[in-house]
Amino acid sequence: MDFPQIRLSSQRAAIKIETQQATQSIEQPKAQQSIQQPKADVSMRQRPGKLTIDQTNAWHNLGLKSSQVRTRETADHARKSLLEGIARTSQKGDELMRIEQGGNPLADQATRNAVWNFEYKPGGMPAYDLVALDYQAQRPEINITRNTPVINAVPQKVRHDYKPGKVDVSMDKYASLNIDFVNLTYKGYRFEIEI
């Protein structure tokens, strides 16, 4: 005996998804930069030193003296000679004053006066030792003005390329439902039909 049956067969729907990845590139160019360092401004001033040469003692050593120096030396020599003469005369007077103590002071004085005593000094000091040298150095004046560096920088923009990705969604398979009747009879009014 065949029983009536309803047969159902279905197929699920299938979605198809296709993706395309996004691409991105970032590039940072180097900045354009220039640096210049101007030289410092330097000014130097050197004042000449002061040199003093005094040859007065060297000329005096050679006997070349001014009238003022000659007059002063002559006056000093005359004063010294006068004082020495006074001392000699006083000494002779003292010797004659003590004549009663014996001796022959007149003959002794005559003997001393008969001989001429003098001193001779050969040469003098070397001329180069008598020259006085004096040098006064002057400090240099140095002025320095520093110049700041000149820096020019031009930044570069970032290069950014971006391509967005895609997502494509489509139906790969549609859903379906099949209904099949087996051994099914439809009984109507005065008729009967097999479905």
C-alpha positions in Angstrom: 0.0 0.0 0.0 1.4 3.3 -1.0 0.8 6.1 1.4 0.5 9.6 0.1 3.6 11.6 0.6 4.7 15.2 0.3 8.3 15.5 -0.5 10.1 18.7 0.2 13.6 19.5 -1.1 15.3 22.8 -0.3 18.5 24.5 -1.2 20.0 27.2 1.0 21.0 30.5 -0.5 24.7 31.3 -0.8 26.2 34.8 -0.6 29.3 35.5 -2.5 31.7 38.2 -0.9 34.7 39.4 -2.8 37.1 41.9 -1.0 39.8 44.0 -2.4 42.3 45.3 0.2 42.9 49.0 0.6 46.4 50.3 -0.3 48.2 53.2 1.4 51.6 54.8 0.9 53.1 57.5 3.0 56.3 59.4 2.0 57.9 62.2 3.9 60.4 64.1 1.7 63.3 65.7 3.6 63.0 69.4 4.4 65.1 71.8 2.3 67.6 73.4 4.7 70.4 75.8 4.2 72.7 77.1 7.0 75.2 80.0 6.5 77.5 81.1 9.2 78.8 84.6 8.5 82.3 85.3 9.8 82.7 87.2 13.0 83.6 90.9 12.7 87.1 91.3 14.3 88.8 94.6 14.6 92.3 94.9 16.2 94.2 98.1 17.0 97.7 97.9 18.2 99.0 101.2 19.6 102.8 101.6 19.2 104.8 101.0 22.3 106.8 103.8 24.0 110.6 103.4 23.7 112.8 105.8 25.7 116.5 105.9 25.2 118.5 108.1 27.6 122.2 108.6 26.6 123.0 111.3 29.0 125.4 109.2 31.1 127.1 107.9 28.0 127.8 111.5 26.7 129.0 112.5 30.2 131.4 109.5 30.2 132.9 110.9 26.9 133.2 114.4 28.4 130.4 115.8 26.4 128.3 117.7 28.9 125.9 120.6 28.8 126.8 123.9 30.3 124.4 123.5 33.1 126.0 120.1 34.1 129.5 121.6 33.7 128.6 124.6 35.9 127.2 122.3 38.6 130.2 120.0 38.5 132.6 122.9 38.6 130.8 124.4 41.6 130.9 121.1 43.4 134.6 120.6 42.6 135.4 124.2 43.8 133.5 123.6 47.0 135.2 120.3 47.6 138.6 121.9 46.8 137.9 124.8 49.1 137.0 122.5 52.0 140.1 120.4 51.4 142.2 123.6 51.3 140.7 124.9 54.6 141.4 121.4 56.2 145.0 121.5 55.0 145.5 125.0 56.2 144.0 124.2 59.5 146.2 121.1 59.8 149.3 123.2 59.0 148.3 125.8 61.6 147.9 123.1 64.2 151.4 121.7 63.3 153.0 125.1 63.7 151.0 125.7 66.9 152.7 122.7 68.4 156.2 123.6 67.3 157.3 123.7 70.9 156.7 119.9 71.1 159.6 119.2 68.8 160.1 118.3 65.3 160.6 120.5 62.3 157.1 121.3 61.0 158.3 123.9 58.4 160.6 121.4 56.7 157.9 118.7 56.7 155.4 121.0 55.2 157.8 122.2 52.5 158.6 118.6 51.6 154.9 117.8 51.2 154.3 120.9 49.1 157.1 120.1 46.8 155.5 116.9 45.5 152.4 117.1 43.3 150.0 114.3 44.0 147.2 113.5 41.6 144.9 110.6 40.8 144.3 109.3 37.3 141.4 107.0 36.6 142.1 105.2 33.3 139.0 104.7 31.2 135.5 104.8 32.4 132.4 102.7 32.3 131.5 101.2 28.9 129.2 103.4 26.9 126.6 100.6 26.3 126.1 100.2 30.1 125.4 103.9 30.4 122.6 104.0 27.9 119.3 103.7 29.7 116.6 101.9 27.7 112.9 101.9 28.8 110.1 100.2 26.8 106.5 100.4 27.7 104.3 98.0 25.6 100.7 99.0 24.9 97.9 96.5 25.1 96.1 95.7 21.9 92.4 96.6 21.5 90.5 93.7 20.1 86.8 93.9 19.4 84.9 90.8 18.3 81.3 91.0 17.1 79.7 87.5 16.7 77.3 87.1 13.8 74.4 84.7 14.3 73.9 81.9 11.7 71.4 82.3 9.0 69.1 79.2 8.9 66.5 78.7 6.1 64.3 75.7 6.4 61.4 74.8 4.0 59.3 71.9 5.2 58.0 69.5 2.6 54.4 68.1 2.7 53.7 64.5 3.4 52.9 62.5 0.2 49.9 60.3 1.2 48.3 58.0 -1.4 45.3 56.0 -0.3 43.1 53.7 -2.3 40.1 52.4 -0.4 39.3 48.7 -0.6 36.1 47.2 -2.1 33.7 44.7 -0.9 31.4 43.1 -3.6 28.5 41.2 -2.2 26.4 39.1 -4.6 24.2 36.1 -4.5 26.0 33.0 -5.5 23.0 30.7 -5.2 19.4 31.5 -4.6 17.4 29.6 -2.1 14.9 27.2 -3.6 12.1 24.9 -2.3 10.7 22.0 -4.3 7.5 20.4 -3.2 6.6 17.0 -4.7 3.5 15.0 -4.0 3.6 11.2 -4.3 0.5 8.9 -4.1 -1.7 11.8 -3.4 -5.3 11.7 -4.8 -7.6 14.5 -4.9 -11.2 13.5 -4.6 -13.6 16.1 -6.0 -17.3 15.9 -6.7 -17.8 12.8 -8.8 -14.2 12.7 -9.9 -10.9 11.7 -8.6 -7.5 12.9 -9.8 -4.0 11.8 -8.8 -1.7 14.6 -8.0 
